[in-house]
Amino acid sequence: MCLIVFAFKKHPKFPLILLANRDEFYERPTKSAHFWEDAPQVFAGRDLVFGGTWLGITKNGRFAALTNFRQPKGKTGTISRGNLVSDFLKGNETVSEYLKKVELNSENYSGFNLLAGIFTQNYSEFGYYSNRGEGLIKNLDAGIYGLSNSLLDTPWQKVKSAKSGLSKIISSDFDKESSFKLLQDRTLAKDEDLPDTGIGLEREKILSPIFIETPIYGTRCSSVVLFKDGNNLTLNERVFY
């Protein structure tokens, strides 16, 4: 994933509303969201190169998602980051237990941001960890959050726009179609609002919209994850490439 925005405990009917776009090279083989044959409780897309995933849920209320940390000169890991999501979905640790385990092995991965949560009728736990920045595990409280290819709530223009759009969506009865419309926003950031991550102004501009389109790389799917009190997690996905 390259953009995730979510409202946690901010809507009266949905304790979790999460919107995400996955950006990737079009040629990378991928399978859209489905129940996995080797882990039937997992519902997620799948990277057919390394077998992991970028976002998924389970029948018993587990959720995880990640974004890559944009750092062209950063250390390259030896393990696929997609395993961070799939291992949590297939496991049984608490969020805190799992993120502590990831922290101990974080040097094995290229830069990442990881969200992990458990959402059931009587229990919820939601956490965040990145192996960049201060490298601290965060237990998330109620709020509206945004995440792209830097640390949580880094105010890139796409993150600010998506958070603002989500705030408007949840200010009244939740509308799933409005969520997918927000994820289709192709507005480019102004030059003065672009981050400097070491890839040059032109590429920063191309990657600045919520929805990215280039001849070889872009937003390949959009996802809306919901948790409604008394119900299971749901994942709705729309695939473009």
C-alpha positions as a Markdown table, in Angstrom:
| # | Residue | x | y | z |
|---|---|---|---|---|
| 1 | Met | 0.0 | 0.0 | 0.0 |
| 2 | Cys | 1.1 | 3.6 | -0.6 |
| 3 | Leu | -1.8 | 5.4 | 1.1 |
| 4 | Ile | -3.9 | 4.4 | 4.1 |
| 5 | Val | -6.3 | 6.7 | 6.0 |
| 6 | Phe | -8.5 | 5.5 | 8.8 |
| 7 | Ala | -10.9 | 6.7 | 11.5 |
| 8 | Phe | -10.6 | 4.7 | 14.7 |
| 9 | Lys | -13.4 | 5.0 | 17.2 |
| 10 | Lys | -14.6 | 8.2 | 15.5 |
| 11 | His | -17.9 | 7.0 | 14.0 |
| 12 | Pro | -20.9 | 5.9 | 16.1 |
| 13 | Lys | -21.7 | 2.8 | 13.9 |
| 14 | Phe | -18.2 | 1.9 | 12.7 |
| 15 | Pro | -15.3 | 1.8 | 15.2 |
| 16 | Leu | -13.0 | 1.3 | 12.2 |
| 17 | Ile | -13.2 | 2.9 | 8.8 |
| 18 | Leu | -10.1 | 2.4 | 6.7 |
| 19 | Leu | -9.4 | 3.4 | 3.1 |
| 20 | Ala | -6.3 | 2.3 | 1.2 |
| 21 | Asn | -4.7 | 2.5 | -2.2 |
| 22 | Arg | -2.1 | 0.0 | -3.3 |
| 23 | Asp | 0.5 | 1.4 | -5.7 |
| 24 | Glu | 2.8 | -1.0 | -7.5 |
| 25 | Phe | 4.4 | -1.8 | -10.9 |
| 26 | Tyr | 1.7 | -3.1 | -13.2 |
| 27 | Glu | 3.8 | -6.0 | -14.3 |
| 28 | Arg | 4.2 | -7.5 | -10.8 |
| 29 | Pro | 1.9 | -10.6 | -10.7 |
| 30 | Thr | -0.8 | -10.3 | -8.1 |
| 31 | Lys | -4.0 | -12.0 | -7.1 |
| 32 | Ser | -6.9 | -10.0 | -5.9 |
| 33 | Ala | -8.5 | -10.4 | -2.5 |
| 34 | His | -9.7 | -14.0 | -1.8 |
| 35 | Phe | -9.7 | -16.6 | 1.0 |
| 36 | Trp | -6.3 | -18.3 | 0.9 |
| 37 | Glu | -6.1 | -22.0 | 0.4 |
| 38 | Asp | -3.2 | -22.4 | 2.7 |
| 39 | Ala | -4.8 | -20.2 | 5.4 |
| 40 | Pro | -8.6 | -20.4 | 5.0 |
| 41 | Gln | -9.2 | -17.8 | 7.7 |
| 42 | Val | -7.3 | -15.1 | 5.7 |
| 43 | Phe | -9.0 | -12.8 | 3.2 |
| 44 | Ala | -6.5 | -10.7 | 1.3 |
| 45 | Gly | -4.8 | -10.0 | -2.0 |
| 46 | Arg | -1.6 | -11.8 | -2.6 |
| 47 | Asp | 1.8 | -11.0 | -4.1 |
| 48 | Leu | 2.6 | -13.9 | -6.4 |
| 49 | Val | 6.4 | -13.1 | -6.3 |
| 50 | Phe | 7.0 | -13.7 | -2.6 |
| 51 | Gly | 3.6 | -14.9 | -1.4 |
| 52 | Gly | 2.8 | -12.2 | 1.2 |
| 53 | Thr | 0.3 | -9.4 | 1.1 |
| 54 | Trp | -0.1 | -5.7 | 1.6 |
| 55 | Leu | -3.5 | -5.6 | 3.4 |
| 56 | Gly | -5.9 | -8.3 | 4.7 |
| 57 | Ile | -8.4 | -9.4 | 7.3 |
| 58 | Thr | -9.4 | -12.7 | 8.9 |
| 59 | Lys | -12.6 | -14.3 | 9.9 |
| 60 | Asn | -11.7 | -13.8 | 13.6 |
| 61 | Gly | -11.1 | -10.1 | 13.4 |
| 62 | Arg | -7.5 | -9.7 | 12.7 |
| 63 | Phe | -6.3 | -6.9 | 10.4 |
| 64 | Ala | -2.9 | -5.8 | 9.1 |
| 65 | Ala | -1.6 | -3.5 | 6.3 |
| 66 | Leu | 1.7 | -1.9 | 5.4 |
| 67 | Thr | 3.3 | 0.8 | 3.3 |
| 68 | Asn | 6.9 | 1.0 | 2.1 |
| 69 | Phe | 9.0 | 3.7 | 3.5 |
| 70 | Arg | 10.4 | 5.8 | 0.7 |
| 71 | Gln | 14.2 | 6.0 | 1.2 |
| 72 | Pro | 16.2 | 5.5 | -2.0 |
| 73 | Lys | 19.5 | 5.1 | -0.2 |
| 74 | Gly | 18.1 | 3.1 | 2.8 |
| 75 | Lys | 19.3 | -0.3 | 3.7 |
| 76 | Thr | 17.8 | -3.1 | 1.7 |
| 77 | Gly | 16.3 | -6.0 | 3.7 |
| 78 | Thr | 16.6 | -9.7 | 3.1 |
| 79 | Ile | 12.9 | -10.6 | 3.8 |
| 80 | Ser | 9.9 | -9.5 | 1.9 |
| 81 | Arg | 7.9 | -6.9 | 3.8 |
| 82 | Gly | 4.6 | -8.6 | 2.7 |
| 83 | Asn | 5.4 | -11.3 | 5.2 |
| 84 | Leu | 4.9 | -8.8 | 8.0 |
| 85 | Val | 1.2 | -8.6 | 7.1 |
| 86 | Ser | 0.6 | -12.3 | 6.3 |
| 87 | Asp | 2.4 | -13.6 | 9.4 |
| 88 | Phe | 0.2 | -11.5 | 11.7 |
| 89 | Leu | -3.0 | -12.6 | 9.9 |
| 90 | Lys | -2.0 | -16.3 | 10.1 |
| 91 | Gly | -0.8 | -16.0 | 13.7 |
| 92 | Asn | -2.5 | -15.7 | 17.1 |
| 93 | Glu | -0.3 | -13.2 | 19.0 |
| 94 | Thr | -1.8 | -10.0 | 20.4 |
| 95 | Val | -1.0 | -6.8 | 18.5 |
| 96 | Ser | 1.6 | -5.8 | 21.2 |
| 97 | Glu | 3.2 | -9.2 | 21.2 |
| 98 | Tyr | 3.5 | -9.3 | 17.4 |
| 99 | Leu | 4.9 | -5.8 | 17.0 |
| 100 | Lys | 7.5 | -6.4 | 19.7 |
| 101 | Lys | 8.6 | -9.5 | 17.7 |
| 102 | Val | 8.8 | -7.5 | 14.5 |
| 103 | Glu | 10.8 | -4.8 | 16.3 |
| 104 | Leu | 13.4 | -7.3 | 17.3 |
| 105 | Asn | 13.8 | -8.4 | 13.7 |
| 106 | Ser | 13.2 | -5.1 | 12.0 |
| 107 | Glu | 16.7 | -4.9 | 10.4 |
| 108 | Asn | 15.9 | -7.8 | 8.2 |
| 109 | Tyr | 13.4 | -5.6 | 6.2 |
| 110 | Ser | 13.6 | -2.6 | 4.0 |
| 111 | Gly | 11.9 | 0.4 | 5.3 |
| 112 | Phe | 8.2 | -0.1 | 6.2 |
| 113 | Asn | 5.2 | 1.1 | 8.2 |
| 114 | Leu | 3.0 | -1.6 | 9.7 |
| 115 | Leu | -0.5 | -1.4 | 11.1 |
| 116 | Ala | -1.9 | -4.4 | 13.0 |
| 117 | Gly | -5.2 | -4.7 | 14.8 |
| 118 | Ile | -7.7 | -7.1 | 16.4 |
| 119 | Phe | -11.4 | -6.1 | 16.3 |
| 120 | Thr | -14.1 | -8.2 | 17.9 |
| 121 | Gln | -17.4 | -7.4 | 19.6 |
| 122 | Asn | -15.7 | -7.3 | 23.1 |
| 123 | Tyr | -12.1 | -6.4 | 22.3 |
| 124 | Ser | -10.1 | -4.1 | 20.1 |
| 125 | Glu | -6.4 | -3.4 | 19.9 |
| 126 | Phe | -4.7 | -1.3 | 17.2 |
| 127 | Gly | -1.0 | -0.6 | 16.8 |
| 128 | Tyr | 1.6 | 0.9 | 14.5 |
| 129 | Tyr | 5.3 | 0.3 | 14.1 |
| 130 | Ser | 7.9 | 1.5 | 11.6 |
| 131 | Asn | 11.5 | 0.5 | 11.4 |
| 132 | Arg | 12.4 | 4.0 | 10.4 |
| 133 | Gly | 12.3 | 7.2 | 12.5 |
| 134 | Glu | 12.3 | 6.7 | 16.2 |
| 135 | Gly | 11.3 | 3.1 | 15.7 |
| 136 | Leu | 8.7 | 3.2 | 18.5 |
| 137 | Ile | 5.6 | 0.9 | 18.8 |
| 138 | Lys | 2.5 | 3.0 | 19.1 |
| 139 | Asn | -0.8 | 1.9 | 20.6 |
| 140 | Leu | -3.4 | 3.9 | 18.6 |
| 141 | Asp | -6.1 | 5.9 | 20.4 |
| 142 | Ala | -9.3 | 7.2 | 18.9 |
| 143 | Gly | -8.5 | 9.5 | 16.0 |
| 144 | Ile | -8.2 | 10.1 | 12.3 |
| 145 | Tyr | -4.8 | 9.0 | 10.9 |
| 146 | Gly | -3.0 | 9.0 | 7.6 |
| 147 | Leu | -0.1 | 7.0 | 6.3 |
| 148 | Ser | 1.8 | 7.1 | 3.0 |
| 149 | Asn | 5.5 | 6.4 | 2.4 |
| 150 | Ser | 6.8 | 8.2 | 5.4 |
| 151 | Leu | 5.9 | 8.0 | 9.1 |
| 152 | Leu | 2.4 | 8.0 | 10.5 |
| 153 | Asp | 0.7 | 11.3 | 10.0 |
| 154 | Thr | 3.6 | 12.9 | 8.1 |
| 155 | Pro | 1.8 | 15.8 | 6.5 |
| 156 | Trp | 2.3 | 15.0 | 2.8 |
| 157 | Gln | -0.4 | 16.7 | 0.7 |
| 158 | Lys | -2.0 | 13.4 | -0.3 |
| 159 | Val | -2.2 | 12.4 | 3.4 |
| 160 | Lys | -3.8 | 15.7 | 4.4 |
| 161 | Ser | -6.3 | 15.6 | 1.5 |
| 162 | Ala | -7.3 | 12.1 | 2.3 |
| 163 | Lys | -7.7 | 12.7 | 6.0 |
| 164 | Ser | -9.8 | 15.8 | 5.3 |
| 165 | Gly | -11.9 | 13.8 | 2.8 |
| 166 | Leu | -12.4 | 11.0 | 5.3 |
| 167 | Ser | -13.4 | 13.5 | 8.0 |
| 168 | Lys | -16.2 | 14.8 | 5.8 |
| 169 | Ile | -17.3 | 11.3 | 4.9 |
| 170 | Ile | -17.7 | 10.2 | 8.5 |
| 171 | Ser | -19.4 | 13.5 | 9.6 |
| 172 | Ser | -22.8 | 12.0 | 8.6 |
| 173 | Asp | -24.0 | 8.5 | 7.7 |
| 174 | Phe | -21.1 | 6.5 | 6.2 |
| 175 | Asp | -21.1 | 6.1 | 2.5 |
| 176 | Lys | -18.9 | 3.5 | 1.0 |
| 177 | Glu | -19.2 | 4.9 | -2.5 |
| 178 | Ser | -17.9 | 8.3 | -1.3 |
| 179 | Ser | -14.9 | 6.4 | 0.1 |
| 180 | Phe | -14.0 | 4.9 | -3.2 |
| 181 | Lys | -14.5 | 8.2 | -4.9 |
| 182 | Leu | -12.0 | 9.8 | -2.5 |
| 183 | Leu | -9.5 | 7.1 | -3.3 |
| 184 | Gln | -9.8 | 8.0 | -7.1 |
| 185 | Asp | -8.6 | 11.6 | -6.5 |
| 186 | Arg | -5.9 | 12.3 | -9.1 |
| 187 | Thr | -5.1 | 15.9 | -8.0 |
| 188 | Leu | -1.4 | 16.6 | -8.2 |
| 189 | Ala | 0.3 | 18.4 | -5.3 |
| 190 | Lys | 1.7 | 21.9 | -5.9 |
| 191 | Asp | 5.5 | 22.0 | -6.2 |
| 192 | Glu | 5.9 | 23.9 | -3.0 |
| 193 | Asp | 3.9 | 21.1 | -1.2 |
| 194 | Leu | 6.0 | 18.2 | -2.4 |
| 195 | Pro | 8.2 | 16.3 | 0.0 |
| 196 | Asp | 11.9 | 15.8 | -0.7 |
| 197 | Thr | 12.5 | 12.1 | -0.3 |
| 198 | Gly | 15.5 | 12.0 | -2.6 |
| 199 | Ile | 13.8 | 10.9 | -5.9 |
| 200 | Gly | 13.7 | 14.3 | -7.6 |
| 201 | Leu | 11.0 | 16.9 | -8.2 |
| 202 | Glu | 9.5 | 15.2 | -11.3 |
| 203 | Arg | 8.9 | 11.8 | -9.6 |
| 204 | Glu | 7.7 | 13.5 | -6.4 |
| 205 | Lys | 5.1 | 15.2 | -8.5 |
| 206 | Ile | 4.0 | 12.0 | -10.3 |
| 207 | Leu | 3.6 | 10.2 | -7.0 |
| 208 | Ser | 1.8 | 13.0 | -5.2 |
| 209 | Pro | -1.9 | 12.2 | -6.0 |
| 210 | Ile | -4.1 | 10.0 | -3.9 |
| 211 | Phe | -4.6 | 7.9 | -7.1 |
| 212 | Ile | -1.5 | 7.4 | -9.2 |
| 213 | Glu | -1.3 | 6.6 | -13.0 |
| 214 | Thr | 1.8 | 6.3 | -15.1 |
| 215 | Pro | 2.5 | 4.0 | -18.1 |
| 216 | Ile | 4.3 | 1.4 | -15.9 |
| 217 | Tyr | 3.3 | 2.1 | -12.2 |
| 218 | Gly | 0.3 | 3.2 | -10.4 |
| 219 | Thr | -2.7 | 2.5 | -8.1 |
| 220 | Arg | -3.6 | -1.1 | -8.8 |
| 221 | Cys | -6.4 | -1.5 | -6.2 |
| 222 | Ser | -8.5 | 0.4 | -3.7 |
| 223 | Ser | -9.7 | -1.1 | -0.4 |
| 224 | Val | -12.3 | -0.2 | 2.2 |
| 225 | Val | -12.1 | -2.0 | 5.5 |
| 226 | Leu | -14.9 | -1.7 | 8.0 |
| 227 | Phe | -15.7 | -2.9 | 11.5 |
| 228 | Lys | -19.2 | -2.5 | 12.7 |
| 229 | Asp | -20.0 | -3.2 | 16.4 |
| 230 | Gly | -21.4 | -6.7 | 16.7 |
| 231 | Asn | -20.3 | -7.8 | 13.2 |
| 232 | Asn | -17.1 | -9.1 | 11.5 |
| 233 | Leu | -14.5 | -7.1 | 9.7 |
| 234 | Thr | -15.3 | -6.6 | 6.1 |
| 235 | Leu | -12.9 | -5.8 | 3.2 |
| 236 | Asn | -14.2 | -4.4 | -0.1 |
| 237 | Glu | -11.7 | -4.2 | -3.0 |
| 238 | Arg | -11.8 | -2.6 | -6.4 |
| 239 | Val | -9.0 | -3.7 | -8.8 |
| 240 | Phe | -7.8 | -1.5 | -11.7 |
| 241 | Tyr | -4.7 | -3.2 | -13.1 |
